[in-house]
Amino acid sequence: MTSPSTPGTAPGPLLPRRRTVVVAGAWAVPILAAATALPAHAASDSVVEATTADRSLQRSGTTVLEVKVTDADGTPRSGRAVSISFDSPGLTASPDTGATDAQGVFTSTLTVATDASPGRRVVSATTSDGVATAVVSVAGSLMLTVSPSRVLVGGSASVVVSTVDDEGGPVAGVGVSLESSGAVDVVDHDVTTGADGRASTTIVWGDDAQPGMTTLIASVADGSWGQSRTVLEALAPLEVVLSPMLLSPGETGRLSVLTRDASTAPTGGIPVSLSVTGSEVTLSSSSVTTNGRGTAVVDVVVAPGAARGARTITAATSDTTASTEVRVTDPPSSTELSGFRAPRAVAAAGARAFVVDGDSLASLDSSDGTVTARMALGQGIEGRALTLDGTTVAYVGDVAGRVVVCDLSQNAVRAVVSDPAVSSPIAQVSLHSSGRRVFAASPEANAVVMIDPRTDTLVRTLSATRPVGVASGAGSLSFFFYVVEADGTLRYFDERDDRAYSVVDLGVGAGGPMVVSSDGETGWIAATSGSSSWLVTVALRQATVTQAVRLAASARGIARSADDAYVYVATAAASSSITAFATDVAKVAGTFDAGAAALSVAATPDGTRLLVPTEQPGVTLIETGLAASSSSGGE
């Protein structure tokens, strides 16, 4: 599929339109409409303008407010303080104060409260040069209700769509279309609301559907009602999980079996037979009966000298079967690399790896961890984040909001780029796949700094609410870039004009660093809030969270293999601090011990090694024991 030729064109039927919001709830997303602005002319002959991307919004909807300050000749005025206020409750601005950038622009995201009453709101942008206003209306709603929201594979759920006007009254005769993601079927894709403003249908999960999340979308053809989305979950009646999946000869794993009844509740007293392919892996029992919690556990034993490779474990009840894999690998090993003062970030490309070590960038031979060169980053620089453009250029984000551009062929700093308004640590740096932008997320500054790598200059700074992750789109979605905010909001932006496209709620109340699959279809976020962390998987084309796996310790960094087979998460665990997630089965495959709490992680190109900066401080080189493949660096 080719990338759309114009901004705002959806690259698939489920991808939301520009500036829509995706929530796991019932309220519809914003209706798109032209916005009006009332410019203000101050005594200084400055011109202040306030514009919104959308004039009419649904509850929970968002839009972008742009405030621009120029002189009478149209020259931008930077550094002008801006404060946002409203004439009545129901809207919030994030951020609600700030200053104009080098282009004289301040941007903020306006959000409608879920309980906001319909009607008109006046947004005021107050500056030292004058006050400008814009108008936003909270419109009627298209609502979507599904019951139950959790079903077994092969089951069904009832769907009701409702249309109400600005006063909450029913609207009859509205034609609504329903779309779904995954192996599910909507019985009636097109329905029309009756006198009560409601219409009903059914959604069915086929027997070949995979367990996981499904997004159901309701929309009206002319776009006048926006979209309404809800996320549903299909569960397997029989589930088997092996922990860990990665086992070496002589090791033992734990196989858990879970049985569910038709209501998805765990059910006990169910006989389950178990088998495994081959003779080098055995089970402690070939039959079990689930207990009152619906579970049973057996040991999986790998014989000494077992050949490397995958074996299939199958569980069967009288009604269904399920399977998982045990992946026999060489025993992992690790080596602590010496000579590092304050290693923080790491990335790998070709036969080399690069470690941000305080005020320097170390170049390593990734086969054995030997340091082959060091580059001084400059006085006062303390690196925190790293991304690479192959083996030619490195971009280092530091504690003061700067991005150091490093020429790896010359082993020298090429430029230091910064926005004077951003002086706090960079959490993640990402090079866009187009080669036209480098993004640096600074959560404390509520900003994403954008750099043109072709000229090593600041393009602009995007306002965001505590951005803790940033990543480039890829494949047919390559025109996107993604910003992850600390509250668990994933925002889509169009790289071609830096404007907001859509929003996804990660559902865990937390955000973190992000990586995107090589084909651009999947994103993984290592989300952390306090001591709670998750690895969240997002189907990017569908703008849908498909899975959130709880991690044992706080996540600090994330990397993926170039063949997308594994995602690695660096955690604060004192031991076993690297979690390996097998993407083909969407399960945690195992952990690797870096000897101390990890700060970040990268995989070597052949996929057989991980490099891990730790709190020790030091860098650990881990031989994973996995078969050689193609792997990317980390973030």
C-alpha positions as CSV (number, residue, x, y, z in Angstrom):
1,M,0.0,0.0,0.0
2,T,1.4,3.4,-0.9
3,S,1.5,6.4,1.4
4,P,-1.3,9.0,0.9
5,S,-0.4,11.8,-1.4
6,T,-2.1,14.5,0.6
7,P,-2.0,15.2,4.4
8,G,-5.0,13.8,6.2
9,T,-5.7,11.0,3.8
10,A,-6.2,7.8,5.8
11,P,-3.9,4.9,4.8
12,G,-6.5,2.3,5.7
13,P,-10.2,2.0,6.6
14,L,-9.6,1.9,10.3
15,L,-7.0,4.7,10.6
16,P,-8.6,7.7,12.2
17,R,-8.8,11.0,10.4
18,R,-6.6,14.0,11.2
19,R,-7.1,15.4,14.6
20,T,-9.5,12.7,15.8
21,V,-9.2,11.0,19.2
22,V,-9.3,7.3,19.9
23,V,-10.6,6.3,23.3
24,A,-11.7,3.0,24.9
25,G,-15.1,4.5,25.6
26,A,-18.3,5.4,24.1
27,W,-18.1,9.1,23.1
28,A,-17.4,10.0,19.5
29,V,-14.3,11.8,18.2
30,P,-14.2,15.4,17.0
31,I,-16.2,16.5,14.0
32,L,-13.8,18.4,11.7
33,A,-14.8,22.0,10.8
34,A,-13.1,25.2,9.8
35,A,-12.2,27.4,12.8
36,T,-12.5,31.1,13.2
37,A,-10.1,33.5,14.9
38,L,-10.6,37.0,16.3
39,P,-7.2,38.7,16.0
40,A,-6.2,41.4,18.5
41,H,-4.1,44.6,17.7
42,A,-2.3,46.0,20.6
43,A,-1.1,49.5,21.1
44,S,2.4,48.3,20.0
45,D,0.9,47.4,16.6
46,S,1.5,43.7,17.3
47,V,-1.0,41.3,15.8
48,V,-2.2,38.4,18.0
49,E,-4.2,35.6,16.3
50,A,-5.8,32.5,17.8
51,T,-7.0,29.6,15.6
52,T,-8.2,26.1,16.3
53,A,-8.0,23.2,13.9
54,D,-11.6,22.2,14.7
55,R,-14.5,24.4,15.7
56,S,-17.0,21.7,16.6
57,L,-15.9,18.9,19.0
58,Q,-17.6,15.9,20.8
59,R,-17.1,15.1,24.4
60,S,-13.5,13.8,25.0
61,G,-12.5,15.3,21.7
62,T,-9.3,17.3,21.2
63,T,-8.1,20.0,18.9
64,V,-4.9,22.1,18.5
65,L,-5.0,25.8,19.4
66,E,-2.3,27.9,17.7
67,V,-1.5,31.4,18.9
68,K,0.6,33.6,16.6
69,V,2.2,37.0,17.5
70,T,3.7,39.2,14.8
71,D,4.4,42.9,14.4
72,A,2.5,45.1,12.0
73,D,4.7,43.9,9.1
74,G,4.1,40.2,9.8
75,T,7.5,39.6,11.4
76,P,7.2,36.8,14.1
77,R,7.7,37.9,17.7
78,S,9.3,35.2,19.8
79,G,9.4,34.8,23.6
80,R,6.0,36.4,24.1
81,A,4.2,35.0,27.2
82,V,0.8,33.4,26.4
83,S,-1.9,32.4,28.8
84,I,-5.1,30.4,27.8
85,S,-8.5,30.8,29.5
86,F,-12.2,30.0,28.8
87,D,-15.4,31.7,29.4
88,S,-17.1,28.6,30.8
89,P,-16.2,25.1,32.1
90,G,-15.8,22.1,29.9
91,L,-12.5,22.7,28.1
92,T,-8.9,22.4,29.3
93,A,-5.7,23.5,27.6
94,S,-2.3,21.7,27.8
95,P,-0.1,23.6,28.3
96,D,-2.2,26.5,29.4
97,T,0.8,28.9,29.6
98,G,4.0,29.2,27.7
99,A,5.8,31.4,25.2
100,T,5.9,31.9,21.5
101,D,8.8,30.2,19.6
102,A,11.1,31.5,16.9
103,Q,8.2,31.6,14.5
104,G,6.1,33.6,16.9
105,V,3.8,30.6,17.5
106,F,2.6,29.0,20.7
107,T,0.5,25.7,20.4
108,S,-1.7,24.0,23.0
109,T,-4.0,21.0,22.9
110,L,-7.6,21.7,23.9
111,T,-9.6,18.8,25.4
112,V,-13.3,18.6,26.0
113,A,-14.3,17.1,29.3
114,T,-16.3,13.8,29.1
115,D,-19.2,15.5,31.0
116,A,-19.1,18.8,29.2
117,S,-22.5,20.3,28.3
118,P,-23.2,21.1,24.7
119,G,-22.8,24.7,23.5
120,R,-20.3,27.4,22.6
121,R,-17.1,28.1,24.4
122,V,-14.9,31.2,23.9
123,V,-11.1,30.5,24.1
124,S,-9.0,33.6,25.1
125,A,-5.3,33.8,24.4
126,T,-3.8,36.6,26.5
127,T,-0.4,38.0,25.7
128,S,1.6,41.1,26.6
129,D,0.8,42.3,23.1
130,G,-3.0,41.8,23.3
131,V,-5.8,39.2,23.6
132,A,-7.2,37.0,20.8
133,T,-10.2,34.7,20.9
134,A,-11.4,31.6,19.1
135,V,-14.7,29.8,19.4
136,V,-15.2,26.0,20.0
137,S,-18.6,24.3,20.2
138,V,-19.3,21.0,22.0
139,A,-21.7,19.2,19.6
140,G,-24.1,16.3,19.9
141,S,-22.8,12.8,20.0
142,L,-22.6,9.5,18.2
143,M,-22.3,6.8,20.8
144,L,-21.4,3.1,20.7
145,T,-22.2,0.5,23.3
146,V,-21.1,-3.2,23.2
147,S,-22.1,-5.9,25.6
148,P,-20.3,-7.9,26.8
149,S,-16.9,-6.2,26.1
150,R,-15.0,-9.5,26.8
151,V,-16.0,-12.7,25.0
152,L,-14.6,-16.0,24.2
153,V,-13.2,-16.7,20.7
154,G,-16.2,-18.0,18.7
155,G,-18.6,-15.9,20.8
156,S,-20.7,-12.8,20.0
157,A,-21.7,-9.4,21.5
158,S,-24.6,-7.0,21.1
159,V,-23.9,-3.6,19.5
160,V,-26.0,-0.5,20.0
161,V,-25.4,2.9,18.3
162,S,-27.1,6.0,19.5
163,T,-27.3,9.5,18.1
164,V,-28.3,12.5,20.3
165,D,-28.5,16.2,19.5
166,D,-26.8,19.1,21.4
167,E,-29.5,19.0,24.0
168,G,-29.3,15.2,24.5
169,G,-32.4,14.3,22.6
170,P,-32.6,11.3,20.1
171,V,-32.0,11.9,16.4
172,A,-33.8,9.5,14.1
173,G,-32.9,8.4,10.5
174,V,-29.1,8.7,10.8
175,G,-27.3,6.0,8.7
176,V,-24.4,4.6,10.6
177,S,-21.6,2.4,9.3
178,L,-19.7,-0.1,11.4
179,E,-16.1,-1.3,10.8
180,S,-14.1,-3.8,12.8
181,S,-10.5,-4.9,13.1
182,G,-9.3,-8.5,13.4
183,A,-11.0,-11.7,12.5
184,V,-14.4,-10.6,13.5
185,D,-17.7,-10.0,11.6
186,V,-20.3,-7.4,12.0
187,V,-23.7,-8.9,11.1
188,D,-25.1,-5.6,9.8
189,H,-22.4,-3.1,8.7
190,D,-25.0,-0.4,7.9
191,V,-27.7,0.5,10.3
192,T,-30.2,3.4,10.6
193,T,-31.3,4.9,13.9
194,G,-35.0,4.7,14.8
195,A,-37.3,7.1,16.6
196,D,-35.4,6.6,19.8
197,G,-32.1,7.5,18.1
198,R,-30.8,3.9,18.4
199,A,-29.9,1.0,16.1
200,S,-28.7,-2.5,16.9
201,T,-26.6,-5.3,15.4
202,T,-24.3,-8.1,16.5
203,I,-20.5,-8.7,16.2
204,V,-19.2,-12.3,16.0
205,W,-15.8,-13.7,16.6
206,G,-15.1,-16.6,14.3
207,D,-13.5,-19.8,15.6
208,D,-10.3,-18.8,13.7
209,A,-10.1,-15.4,15.5
210,Q,-7.0,-14.9,17.6
211,P,-7.3,-13.8,21.3
212,G,-6.6,-10.1,21.7
213,M,-8.1,-6.7,21.3
214,T,-10.5,-5.7,18.6
215,T,-11.6,-2.1,17.7
216,L,-15.2,-1.4,16.6
217,I,-15.8,1.9,14.8
218,A,-19.1,3.7,14.1
219,S,-19.2,6.5,11.6
220,V,-21.6,8.5,9.4
221,A,-20.7,8.7,5.7
222,D,-20.6,12.5,5.4
223,G,-18.4,12.8,8.5
224,S,-21.0,15.1,10.2
225,W,-21.1,13.0,13.4
226,G,-17.4,12.1,13.6
227,Q,-16.5,8.6,14.8
228,S,-17.2,6.6,17.9
229,R,-14.8,3.7,18.9
230,T,-14.7,1.1,21.5
231,V,-12.2,-1.6,22.2
232,L,-13.2,-5.2,22.8
233,E,-11.3,-8.2,24.0
234,A,-11.5,-11.9,22.9
235,L,-10.2,-14.5,25.2
236,A,-9.3,-18.1,24.6
237,P,-11.3,-20.8,26.4
238,L,-8.0,-22.7,27.0
239,E,-4.7,-20.8,27.5
240,V,-1.2,-22.2,28.0
241,V,1.8,-20.0,29.0
242,L,5.3,-21.2,29.4
243,S,7.7,-19.1,31.6
244,P,10.3,-18.7,30.3
245,M,9.9,-19.8,26.7
246,L,13.7,-19.5,26.2
247,L,15.3,-22.5,27.9
248,S,18.8,-23.9,27.6
249,P,19.7,-27.6,27.8
250,G,19.3,-28.9,31.4
251,E,16.9,-26.1,32.4
252,T,13.3,-26.3,33.6
253,G,10.4,-24.0,32.8
254,R,6.9,-23.7,34.3
255,L,3.8,-24.3,32.1
256,S,0.6,-22.8,33.3
257,V,-2.8,-23.9,32.0
258,L,-6.0,-21.8,32.3
259,T,-9.6,-22.8,31.4
260,R,-12.5,-20.4,31.1
261,D,-16.2,-20.8,30.8
262,A,-18.6,-19.1,28.4
263,S,-18.7,-15.9,30.4
264,T,-14.8,-15.8,30.3
265,A,-14.6,-16.6,34.0
266,P,-11.9,-19.1,35.1
267,T,-13.4,-22.5,35.6
268,G,-12.1,-25.5,37.6
269,G,-12.4,-29.2,37.4
270,I,-11.6,-29.4,33.7
271,P,-9.3,-32.3,32.6
272,V,-6.5,-31.2,30.2
273,S,-4.1,-33.5,28.4
274,L,-0.6,-32.3,27.5
275,S,2.0,-33.4,24.9
276,V,5.2,-32.0,23.4
277,T,7.0,-32.7,20.1
278,G,10.3,-34.5,20.1
279,S,12.1,-36.5,22.8
280,E,14.5,-33.9,24.2
281,V,11.8,-31.9,26.1
282,T,9.6,-33.7,28.6
283,L,6.6,-32.7,30.8
284,S,6.3,-33.6,34.5
285,S,2.8,-34.8,33.8
286,S,0.8,-35.6,30.6
287,S,-2.6,-34.8,32.1
288,V,-3.9,-32.3,34.7
289,T,-7.2,-31.1,36.1
290,T,-7.6,-27.3,36.7
291,N,-8.2,-26.2,40.3
292,G,-10.8,-23.8,41.6
293,R,-9.1,-20.9,40.0
294,G,-9.1,-22.6,36.7
295,T,-5.4,-23.2,36.6
296,A,-2.9,-26.1,36.6
297,V,0.9,-26.1,36.5
298,V,3.5,-28.6,35.2
299,D,7.2,-28.5,34.7
300,V,8.8,-28.5,31.3
301,V,12.3,-30.1,31.4
302,V,14.9,-29.7,28.6
303,A,17.3,-32.6,28.5
304,P,21.1,-31.9,28.7
305,G,22.5,-31.8,25.3
306,A,19.2,-31.0,23.6
307,A,19.5,-29.5,20.1
308,R,18.7,-25.9,19.7
309,G,15.3,-25.0,18.2
310,A,11.6,-24.8,18.9
311,R,9.3,-27.6,20.2
312,T,5.5,-27.3,20.4
313,I,3.6,-28.0,23.6
314,T,-0.1,-28.8,23.0
315,A,-2.9,-28.7,25.6
316,A,-6.3,-30.3,24.9
317,T,-9.7,-30.4,26.6
318,S,-12.8,-32.2,25.3
319,D,-13.8,-29.1,23.5
320,T,-10.7,-27.2,22.3
321,T,-6.9,-27.2,22.0
322,A,-4.2,-24.6,22.5
323,S,-0.4,-24.6,22.1
324,T,2.8,-22.7,22.9
325,E,6.5,-23.2,22.2
326,V,9.6,-24.0,24.1
327,R,12.6,-22.4,22.4
328,V,15.8,-24.3,23.2
329,T,18.8,-21.9,23.0
330,D,22.5,-22.0,23.8
331,P,23.1,-20.9,27.4
332,P,23.3,-17.1,27.7
333,S,26.4,-15.5,29.1
334,S,27.5,-12.0,30.0
335,T,30.7,-9.9,30.2
336,E,31.1,-6.7,32.1
337,L,32.9,-4.1,30.0
338,S,35.2,-1.8,31.9
339,G,36.2,1.8,31.4
340,F,32.9,3.5,31.5
341,R,32.1,6.5,33.9
342,A,28.4,7.2,33.4
343,P,27.0,5.1,30.6
344,R,23.4,6.0,29.8
345,A,22.3,5.2,26.3
346,V,23.3,2.7,23.6
347,A,22.6,1.9,20.0
348,A,24.1,-0.5,17.4
349,A,24.5,-0.5,13.6
350,G,26.7,-2.6,11.4
351,A,29.6,-4.1,13.3
352,R,29.7,-1.2,15.7
353,A,27.9,-0.1,18.9
354,F,27.9,3.3,20.4
355,V,27.5,4.2,24.1
356,V,26.7,7.6,25.5
357,D,29.1,7.8,28.5
358,G,28.6,11.1,30.3
359,D,30.3,13.8,28.2
360,S,31.7,11.4,25.6
361,L,30.5,8.9,22.9
362,A,32.3,5.6,22.9
363,S,32.5,3.5,19.8
364,L,32.7,-0.3,20.4
365,D,33.4,-3.4,18.4
366,S,30.0,-5.1,18.9
367,S,31.5,-8.6,18.6
368,D,33.5,-8.3,21.9
369,G,32.7,-4.9,23.3
370,T,36.2,-3.5,22.8
371,V,36.2,0.3,22.8
372,T,37.8,1.4,19.5
373,A,37.3,5.2,19.8
374,R,35.9,8.0,22.0
375,M,34.5,11.3,21.0
376,A,34.3,14.3,23.4
377,L,30.7,15.7,23.2
378,G,31.7,19.1,24.5
379,Q,32.1,21.1,27.7
380,G,29.0,20.8,30.0
381,I,27.4,18.1,27.8
382,E,25.9,15.1,29.8
383,G,24.3,12.7,27.4
384,R,21.0,10.9,28.1
385,A,19.5,9.6,24.8
386,L,20.9,8.3,21.5
387,T,19.8,7.5,18.0
388,L,21.8,6.7,14.8
389,D,21.7,7.3,11.1
390,G,23.4,4.1,10.2
391,T,27.1,4.2,11.0
392,T,27.6,7.8,9.8
393,V,25.9,10.1,12.2
394,A,24.8,9.9,15.9
395,Y,22.3,12.2,17.6
396,V,22.8,12.6,21.4
397,G,20.2,14.2,23.6
398,D,21.6,15.7,26.8
399,V,20.4,16.8,30.3
400,A,20.0,20.4,29.2
401,G,17.7,19.9,26.2
402,R,20.5,20.0,23.6
403,V,21.1,17.6,20.7
404,V,24.7,16.9,19.8
405,V,25.2,15.9,16.2
406,C,28.2,13.5,15.9
407,D,30.1,12.7,12.6
408,L,31.0,9.1,13.2
409,S,33.4,8.9,10.2
410,Q,35.4,11.9,11.5
411,N,34.9,11.0,15.2
412,A,34.0,14.6,15.8
413,V,31.0,16.8,16.9
414,R,29.4,18.4,13.8
415,A,26.9,20.7,15.6
416,V,25.0,21.3,18.8
417,V,21.4,22.2,18.2
418,S,19.0,23.6,20.9
419,D,16.0,25.7,21.5
420,P,16.7,28.3,24.2
421,A,13.3,27.7,25.7
422,V,14.2,24.0,26.3
423,S,16.8,23.4,29.0
424,S,15.7,20.1,30.6
425,P,16.7,16.4,29.9
426,I,16.0,14.7,26.6
427,A,14.1,11.4,27.2
428,Q,14.3,9.9,23.7
429,V,15.7,10.9,20.3
430,S,14.4,9.6,17.0
431,L,15.5,10.1,13.4
432,H,12.5,10.2,11.0
433,S,12.6,7.6,8.2
434,S,12.4,10.5,5.6
435,G,15.7,11.8,6.8
436,R,14.1,15.3,7.1
437,R,13.6,15.5,10.9
438,V,15.2,14.5,14.1
439,F,12.9,14.6,17.1
440,A,14.0,15.0,20.8
441,A,11.4,14.6,23.5
442,S,11.9,16.7,26.7
443,P,9.2,15.8,29.3
444,E,10.0,18.5,31.8
445,A,9.9,21.2,29.1
446,N,6.6,19.9,27.7
447,A,8.3,20.0,24.3
448,V,9.5,18.0,21.3
449,V,12.5,19.7,19.6
450,M,12.5,19.3,15.8
451,I,15.8,19.4,13.9
452,D,16.6,19.4,10.2
453,P,19.5,16.9,10.0
454,R,20.3,18.1,6.5
455,T,21.3,21.5,7.8
456,D,21.7,20.7,11.6
457,T,19.3,23.5,12.5
458,L,16.3,23.9,14.7
459,V,13.0,23.7,12.7
460,R,10.6,24.3,15.5
461,T,9.5,23.1,18.9
462,L,6.2,21.2,19.3
463,S,4.2,21.6,22.5
464,A,3.3,18.3,24.2
465,T,2.4,17.3,27.8
466,R,5.4,15.6,29.3
467,P,6.6,13.7,26.2
468,V,8.5,10.7,27.4
469,G,8.9,8.9,24.0
470,V,9.1,9.8,20.3
471,A,9.4,7.5,17.3
472,S,9.3,7.7,13.5
473,G,6.7,6.0,11.3
474,A,7.8,3.4,8.7
475,G,6.6,1.6,5.7
476,S,3.3,2.9,4.2
477,L,2.8,4.9,7.5
478,S,6.2,6.6,7.2
479,F,4.8,10.1,7.0
480,F,3.8,9.8,10.7
481,F,5.8,10.4,13.8
482,Y,4.5,9.5,17.2
483,V,4.8,11.2,20.6
484,V,4.1,9.3,23.8
485,E,3.1,11.4,26.8
486,A,3.6,10.5,30.4
487,D,-0.1,10.0,31.1
488,G,-0.4,7.2,28.6
489,T,-1.4,9.2,25.5
490,L,0.0,8.3,22.1
491,R,-0.3,11.1,19.6
492,Y,0.1,10.8,15.8
493,F,1.6,13.7,13.9
494,D,2.1,14.2,10.2
495,E,5.8,14.8,9.5
496,R,5.0,16.8,6.4
497,D,3.4,19.6,8.3
498,D,3.9,18.7,12.0
499,R,0.1,18.8,12.6
500,A,-1.8,16.6,14.9
501,Y,-3.5,13.6,13.3
502,S,-5.0,11.4,16.0
503,V,-4.7,10.2,19.6
504,V,-4.7,6.7,21.2
505,D,-5.2,6.1,24.9
506,L,-2.7,3.4,25.9
507,G,-5.1,2.3,28.7
508,V,-2.4,2.0,31.4
509,G,-2.1,5.6,32.6
510,A,1.6,5.7,31.7
511,G,4.0,6.3,28.8
512,G,7.6,5.8,27.9
513,P,10.1,5.2,25.1
514,M,8.7,3.7,21.9
515,V,10.0,1.6,18.9
516,V,8.2,0.9,15.7
517,S,8.3,-2.3,13.6
518,S,10.2,-2.3,10.3
519,D,7.0,-2.3,8.3
520,G,5.5,0.5,10.4
521,E,2.4,-1.5,11.4
522,T,3.2,-2.1,15.1
523,G,4.5,0.1,17.9
524,W,5.8,-1.0,21.3
525,I,5.9,1.3,24.3
526,A,7.7,0.6,27.5
527,A,5.3,2.5,29.8
528,T,6.2,3.3,33.4
529,S,4.4,5.2,36.2
530,G,6.1,4.9,39.5
531,S,6.9,1.3,40.2
532,S,4.3,0.0,37.7
533,S,5.4,-0.8,34.1
534,W,3.9,-2.4,31.0
535,L,4.9,-3.3,27.5
536,V,2.1,-1.9,25.4
537,T,1.6,-3.1,21.8
538,V,-0.3,-0.8,19.4
539,A,-1.6,-1.7,15.9
540,L,-0.7,1.6,14.4
541,R,-2.8,1.5,11.2
542,Q,-5.9,0.6,13.3
543,A,-4.8,3.0,16.1
544,T,-5.6,0.3,18.6
545,V,-4.0,-1.1,21.7
546,T,-3.8,-4.9,21.2
547,Q,-2.0,-5.9,24.3
548,A,-0.5,-4.6,27.6
549,V,1.9,-6.9,29.4
550,R,2.7,-6.1,33.0
551,L,6.5,-6.0,33.6
552,A,8.2,-7.0,36.9
553,A,10.1,-3.7,37.3
554,S,10.2,-0.2,36.0
555,A,11.0,0.1,32.4
556,R,13.9,2.4,31.3
557,G,14.6,1.6,27.6
558,I,13.4,-0.4,24.7
559,A,14.8,-2.0,21.5
560,R,13.7,-4.4,18.8
561,S,15.3,-6.8,16.4
562,A,15.3,-5.7,12.8
563,D,13.3,-8.9,11.9
564,D,10.9,-7.8,14.6
565,A,11.1,-11.2,16.2
566,Y,11.9,-9.9,19.7
567,V,11.4,-6.6,21.6
568,Y,13.8,-6.1,24.5
569,V,12.9,-3.9,27.5
570,A,15.5,-2.6,29.9
571,T,14.2,-2.6,33.5
572,A,15.3,-1.5,37.0
573,A,15.3,-5.0,38.3
574,A,18.5,-5.8,40.2
575,S,18.8,-9.1,38.3
576,S,17.2,-10.4,35.1
577,S,16.9,-6.7,34.1
578,I,16.3,-7.4,30.4
579,T,12.8,-8.7,29.4
580,A,12.6,-10.4,26.0
581,F,9.1,-10.3,24.3
582,A,8.5,-12.7,21.4
583,T,6.4,-10.8,19.0
584,D,5.1,-13.7,16.9
585,V,3.3,-15.2,19.9
586,A,2.9,-11.9,21.8
587,K,4.3,-13.4,25.0
588,V,7.3,-12.7,27.3
589,A,9.9,-15.2,26.1
590,G,12.4,-14.8,29.0
591,T,14.8,-12.5,30.7
592,F,18.5,-11.8,30.6
593,D,20.7,-10.8,33.6
594,A,22.9,-7.7,33.0
595,G,24.3,-7.9,36.6
596,A,22.6,-4.7,37.7
597,A,19.6,-2.5,37.0
598,A,19.6,-1.6,33.3
599,L,19.3,1.9,31.9
600,S,18.9,1.1,28.2
601,V,19.4,-1.8,25.7
602,A,20.5,-2.4,22.1
603,A,20.7,-5.5,20.0
604,T,23.7,-6.3,17.7
605,P,23.0,-6.7,14.0
606,D,23.1,-10.5,14.0
607,G,20.7,-10.6,17.0
608,T,23.1,-12.8,19.1
609,R,24.2,-10.0,21.6
610,L,22.7,-7.3,23.7
611,L,24.6,-4.3,25.0
612,V,23.2,-2.9,28.3
613,P,24.4,0.2,30.2
614,T,23.7,-0.4,33.9
615,E,23.6,1.5,37.2
616,Q,26.8,-0.3,38.4
617,P,27.9,1.9,36.4
618,G,29.1,-0.1,33.5
619,V,28.1,-1.8,30.3
620,T,27.2,-5.5,30.0
621,L,27.6,-7.5,26.8
622,I,25.1,-10.4,26.8
623,E,25.4,-13.4,24.6
624,T,21.7,-14.3,24.2
625,G,22.1,-17.8,22.8
626,L,19.6,-17.0,20.1
627,A,20.1,-18.0,16.5
628,A,21.7,-15.3,14.3
629,S,19.3,-13.0,12.6
630,S,19.1,-9.3,11.6
631,S,18.7,-6.9,14.5
632,S,18.4,-3.2,15.0
633,G,19.8,-0.9,17.6
634,G,17.9,0.3,20.6
635,E,16.4,3.6,21.8
